[in-house]
């Protein structure tokens, strides 16, 4: 096949050269249907014949021949058919449009999903997942360094996840005690046990701390978070251990 033909030679079809195929092809295209199809498709895309020729790999003159139904301008029917295929490809005519242009029944187009939309949604889900994981980690472990200000001095406290807490029922309500323990755990502390206190007559929830090192500051941090009282332990040599005795159910624990 000699396509594209920059300087095509125009000659009549040889009657002895596949006459039946030639007559059928000429009859179908010279009817004007092909001219309407190709011209309509090109005008829909707002393209010039030169632009379509560049896309298709044929000459602008050959585009004109096909749009005008002048298939006899090609050297033989095979060249005309090949040029028509190239033109249809250059115009990017799909099956749906081809059936429409040919006047055949057309099925509804399937819903086209935008891959960019799917990627954007996936990226958003990933970002939300990372943010949720970061917030959960922060909640379980506490901030890396929490600071208490006293006068002009600053004390950096250990993270909440390093502090072990024993929770005792001192008000007689074990369910409420467990709720308080869950609240403490949600703040990032290690709740090592939940049990009954030696007595049930505590009037308020109280945080007991070790007087060694930063025990008082750690106890105050938890007392502020629970809005509880603060008292030193009679004995205790580990500042990273706190005792919480839960009083009557008057404390809002943020279910």
Secondary structure per residue as TSV (DSSP state, phi and psi in degrees):
chain	resnum	aa	ss	phi	psi
A	1	X	-	360.0	136.2
A	2	X	-	-104.8	60.5
A	3	X	-	-115.7	144.8
A	4	X	S	-77.1	154.6
A	5	X	-	-108.7	105.6
A	6	X	T	-71.4	-36.0
A	7	X	T	-129.3	72.8
A	8	X	-	-68.8	147.8
A	9	X	-	-98.3	132.5
A	10	X	-	-101.7	126.3
A	11	X	-	-149.0	153.7
A	12	X	-	-65.9	155.2
A	13	X	-	-68.8	140.5
A	14	X	-	-74.7	120.2
A	15	X	T	-58.3	-25.0
A	16	X	T	-89.5	-3.7
A	17	X	S	-96.3	90.6
A	18	X	S	49.6	61.8
A	19	X	H	-59.4	-38.8
A	20	X	H	-67.1	-44.2
A	21	X	H	-64.3	-41.5
A	22	X	H	-62.7	-46.9
A	23	X	H	-63.3	-41.0
A	24	X	H	-64.7	-43.1
A	25	X	H	-66.7	-46.3
A	26	X	H	-62.9	-42.2
A	27	X	H	-61.7	-41.5
A	28	X	H	-71.0	-39.5
A	29	X	H	-81.3	-35.6
A	30	X	H	-74.5	-7.3
A	31	X	T	-69.6	-13.8
A	32	X	T	99.5	-12.1
A	33	X	H	-64.4	-44.7
A	34	X	H	-63.9	-39.8
A	35	X	H	-59.8	-44.1
A	36	X	H	-64.8	-42.3
A	37	X	H	-61.1	-56.7
A	38	X	H	-68.1	-41.8
A	39	X	H	-65.3	-42.5
A	40	X	H	-62.2	-45.0
A	41	X	H	-62.8	-40.3
A	42	X	H	-67.8	-44.1
A	43	X	H	-66.2	-32.6
A	44	X	H	-58.2	-35.8
A	45	X	T	-90.1	-0.8
A	46	X	T	55.0	48.9
A	47	X	-	-114.6	148.6
A	48	X	-	-83.3	167.1
A	49	X	H	-64.4	-34.5
A	50	X	H	-65.3	-41.0
A	51	X	H	-65.0	-42.5
A	52	X	H	-66.0	-38.8
A	53	X	H	-62.2	-40.9
A	54	X	H	-65.1	-38.1
A	55	X	H	-68.9	-36.0
A	56	X	H	-87.8	-21.8
A	57	X	T	84.6	19.6
A	58	X	S	-123.0	176.4
A	59	X	-	-86.2	159.3
A	60	X	H	-62.8	-31.4
A	61	X	H	-66.5	-39.0
A	62	X	H	-67.9	-33.9
A	63	X	H	-60.3	-44.4
A	64	X	H	-61.2	-43.8
A	65	X	H	-56.1	-45.9
A	66	X	H	-69.5	-40.3
A	67	X	H	-65.9	-31.8
A	68	X	H	-94.5	-0.5
A	69	X	T	74.7	22.3
A	70	X	-	-92.5	63.5
A	71	X	G	-69.4	-21.2
A	72	X	G	-66.6	-13.0
A	73	X	G	-72.8	-20.9
A	74	X	S	-79.6	160.2
A	75	X	S	-68.8	-32.2
A	76	X	S	-158.9	165.0
A	77	X	H	-58.9	-34.0
A	78	X	H	-61.1	-41.9
A	79	X	H	-64.3	-38.9
A	80	X	H	-65.3	-43.1
A	81	X	H	-63.3	-43.4
A	82	X	H	-63.7	-41.3
A	83	X	H	-64.2	-38.6
A	84	X	H	-63.4	-40.2
A	85	X	H	-64.4	-43.5
A	86	X	H	-64.2	-39.5
A	87	X	H	-65.7	-43.6
A	88	X	H	-61.2	-38.8
A	89	X	H	-66.9	-42.9
A	90	X	H	-63.7	-32.8
A	91	X	T	-80.8	-7.6
A	92	X	T	57.4	46.6
A	93	X	-	-80.0	117.3
A	94	X	-	-90.4	-179.7
A	95	X	H	-61.5	-40.3
A	96	X	H	-62.5	-47.6
A	97	X	H	-69.7	-36.5
A	98	X	H	-61.3	-43.8
A	99	X	H	-66.1	-37.3
A	100	X	H	-64.4	-47.2
A	101	X	H	-66.1	-31.0
A	102	X	T	-82.6	-4.0
A	103	X	T	79.1	20.0
A	104	X	-	-94.0	159.8
A	105	X	-	-58.1	138.2
A	106	X	-	-120.7	129.7
A	107	X	-	-82.0	152.0
A	108	X	-	-59.5	143.7
A	109	X	-	-68.6	140.3
A	110	X	-	-66.3	153.7
A	111	X	-	-65.9	123.5
A	112	X	-	-90.6	124.2
A	113	X	-	-91.2	133.1
A	114	X	-	-81.5	115.1
A	115	X	H	-63.2	-30.8
A	116	X	H	-65.5	-38.4
A	117	X	H	-62.7	-40.9
A	118	X	H	-64.2	-41.1
A	119	X	H	-65.1	-40.6
A	120	X	H	-64.6	-41.2
A	121	X	H	-64.2	-42.6
A	122	X	H	-62.8	-41.4
A	123	X	H	-63.5	-40.3
A	124	X	H	-63.4	-41.5
A	125	X	H	-63.3	-39.7
A	126	X	H	-63.6	-43.8
A	127	X	H	-62.8	-43.9
A	128	X	H	-62.2	-40.9
A	129	X	H	-62.9	-42.9
A	130	X	H	-63.4	-43.7
A	131	X	H	-62.9	-42.6
A	132	X	H	-63.9	-41.6
A	133	X	H	-63.8	-39.9
A	134	X	H	-64.3	-42.5
A	135	X	H	-66.1	-39.4
A	136	X	H	-65.0	-44.0
A	137	X	H	-61.4	-39.7
A	138	X	H	-64.3	-40.6
A	139	X	H	-66.6	-40.1
A	140	X	H	-75.7	-33.3
A	141	X	H	-102.2	-18.1
A	142	X	-	81.7	169.6
A	143	X	-	-69.8	149.6
A	144	X	S	-56.9	-35.5
A	145	X	S	-148.9	116.3
A	146	X	E	-105.4	140.5
A	147	X	E	-119.3	131.9
A	148	X	E	-109.4	134.6
A	149	X	E	-102.9	127.0
A	150	X	E	-132.4	104.9
A	151	X	T	66.4	-123.8
A	152	X	T	-103.1	5.1
A	153	X	E	-103.1	152.2
A	154	X	E	-124.9	132.8
A	155	X	E	-115.3	122.0
A	156	X	E	-86.2	123.0
A	157	X	E	-98.4	152.0
A	158	X	-	-61.6	152.6
A	159	X	-	-62.0	153.0
A	160	X	G	-59.2	-34.3
A	161	X	G	-67.8	-12.7
A	162	X	G	-86.3	-10.4
A	163	X	-	-98.1	128.6
A	164	X	E	-97.3	136.4
A	165	X	E	-127.8	130.4
A	166	X	E	-102.3	129.1
A	167	X	E	-111.9	127.8
A	168	X	E	-123.5	144.2
A	169	X	E	-84.5	105.1
A	170	X	-	-109.9	4.6
A	171	X	S	-118.7	-2.5
A	172	X	S	93.5	-4.6
A	173	X	-	-111.3	98.9
A	174	X	H	-69.3	-33.2
A	175	X	H	-64.8	-43.1
A	176	X	H	-64.9	-38.5
A	177	X	H	-60.5	-42.3
A	178	X	H	-66.1	-34.6
A	179	X	H	-64.5	-40.8
A	180	X	H	-64.7	-40.5
A	181	X	H	-62.0	-40.9
A	182	X	H	-63.8	-38.5
A	183	X	H	-62.8	-42.3
A	184	X	H	-63.1	-42.7
A	185	X	H	-62.7	-36.9
A	186	X	H	-67.4	-20.4
A	187	X	T	-81.8	-4.4
A	188	X	T	105.8	-3.8
A	189	X	-	-77.9	156.2
A	190	X	E	-89.0	106.0
A	191	X	E	-85.6	108.9
A	192	X	E	-85.3	-28.0
A	193	X	E	-162.5	154.6
A	194	X	E	-129.8	120.0
A	195	X	E	-150.9	177.3
A	196	X	E	-83.3	148.2
A	197	X	-	-82.5	174.2
A	198	X	S	-69.8	-19.2
A	199	X	-	-150.2	163.6
A	200	X	S	-113.5	21.0
A	201	X	-	-105.4	22.7
A	202	X	-	-71.7	132.3
A	203	X	S	-85.0	-28.0
A	204	X	S	-140.0	156.2
A	205	X	-	-70.0	132.4
A	206	X	E	-132.2	139.4
A	207	X	E	-102.3	124.2
A	208	X	E	-106.3	132.6
A	209	X	E	-126.2	161.5
A	210	X	-	-83.7	140.3
A	211	X	S	-80.7	0.6
A	212	X	S	-89.5	140.4
A	213	X	T	58.0	-129.7
A	214	X	T	-97.1	23.6
A	215	X	H	-59.1	-41.8
A	216	X	H	-65.5	-42.6
A	217	X	H	-63.5	-39.4
A	218	X	H	-65.0	-41.6
A	219	X	H	-64.1	-40.0
A	220	X	H	-65.5	-37.5
A	221	X	H	-59.5	-46.7
A	222	X	H	-69.9	-37.7
A	223	X	H	-62.6	-39.6
A	224	X	H	-65.3	-38.4
A	225	X	H	-69.1	-32.2
A	226	X	H	-99.6	-6.1
A	227	X	T	56.5	49.3
A	228	X	-	-113.9	170.6
A	229	X	E	-77.3	165.6
A	230	X	E	-134.0	126.1
A	231	X	E	-141.3	151.0
A	232	X	E	-79.9	152.1
A	233	X	-	-75.8	141.8
A	234	X	S	-58.0	-34.1
A	235	X	S	-147.2	149.4
A	236	X	-	165.4	129.7
A	237	X	-	-118.7	13.4
A	238	X	-	-127.1	107.3
A	239	X	T	-65.5	-15.5
A	240	X	T	-92.4	14.2
A	241	X	E	-119.0	132.1
A	242	X	E	-126.2	150.8
A	243	X	E	-117.9	126.5
A	244	X	E	-115.5	116.7
A	245	X	E	-103.9	116.6
A	246	X	E	-87.1	126.4
A	247	X	-	-90.2	-154.8
A	248	X	S	-61.5	161.5
A	249	X	T	-77.5	70.0
A	250	X	T	-115.9	-5.3
A	251	X	S	-93.2	130.4
A	252	X	-	-81.0	116.7
A	253	X	-	-103.3	3.4
A	254	X	-	66.2	60.7
A	255	X	-	-59.9	360.0
